Amino acid sequence: MSIGTAKITQAAINSTGSNKVMLQAQQFASSEAELIKSISYTDLTAQFRADISDSGFQKEILLSDESDLSGGIKKRDVTVNIYSNSESLP
């Protein structure tokens, strides 16, 4: 009985740690998206993967090719990737 309880407790602790990392990554992505919104369209640039200072996270900004919408409106999709430590996937 105590071994089963210990395994459940450990799983809960691991889950809590995982949730914390996920929430931090979401906060970094949200902050980065807000900063990007304040940049002029013509000044948008992609950013290679780089450290977010003193956080254990890295960020990467990807820009799609420009597409033309109706009425002379141009569009580019922006993707914000946040990586924990040296993970290969965001």
NORTA-V177069 format. One record per residue. N is the residue number from 0. PHI is phi in degrees with one decimal (NA if undefined). Layout:
n = {N | N}
phi = {PHI | PHI}
This chain:
n = {0 | 1 | 2 | 3 | 4 | 5 | 6 | 7 | 8 | 9 | 10 | 11 | 12 | 13 | 14 | 15 | 16 | 17 | 18 | 19 | 20 | 21 | 22 | 23 | 24 | 25 | 26 | 27 | 28 | 29 | 30 | 31 | 32 | 33 | 34 | 35 | 36 | 37 | 38 | 39 | 40 | 41 | 42 | 43 | 44 | 45 | 46 | 47 | 48 | 49 | 50 | 51 | 52 | 53 | 54 | 55 | 56 | 57 | 58 | 59 | 60 | 61 | 62 | 63 | 64 | 65 | 66 | 67 | 68 | 69 | 70 | 71 | 72 | 73 | 74 | 75 | 76 | 77 | 78 | 79 | 80 | 81 | 82 | 83 | 84 | 85 | 86 | 87 | 88 | 89}
phi = {NA | -70.6 | -67.2 | -62.3 | -65.3 | -63.2 | -65.9 | -64.8 | -62.9 | -63.7 | -62.8 | -65.4 | -65.1 | -62.2 | -63.9 | -63.3 | -63.3 | -64.6 | -62.9 | -63.6 | -62.8 | -63.3 | -64.5 | -63.2 | -62.3 | -63.6 | -66.1 | -62.4 | -63.5 | -63.3 | -63.1 | -65.2 | -62.7 | -64.1 | -65.1 | -64.0 | -61.2 | -87.1 | -91.2 | -60.0 | -54.1 | -70.8 | -96.8 | -63.5 | -139.5 | -72.2 | -130.5 | -65.4 | -58.0 | -146.3 | -67.0 | -93.7 | -48.8 | 51.7 | -123.8 | 80.7 | -119.1 | -129.1 | -126.5 | -146.8 | -115.6 | -112.3 | -120.0 | -78.5 | -65.9 | -72.9 | -124.8 | -97.6 | -100.6 | -66.0 | 74.9 | 76.4 | -83.3 | -108.0 | -142.4 | -137.8 | -87.1 | -115.4 | -117.4 | -106.6 | -105.9 | -118.9 | -114.5 | -91.9 | 52.9 | -111.4 | -63.6 | -87.5 | -114.6 | -68.7}
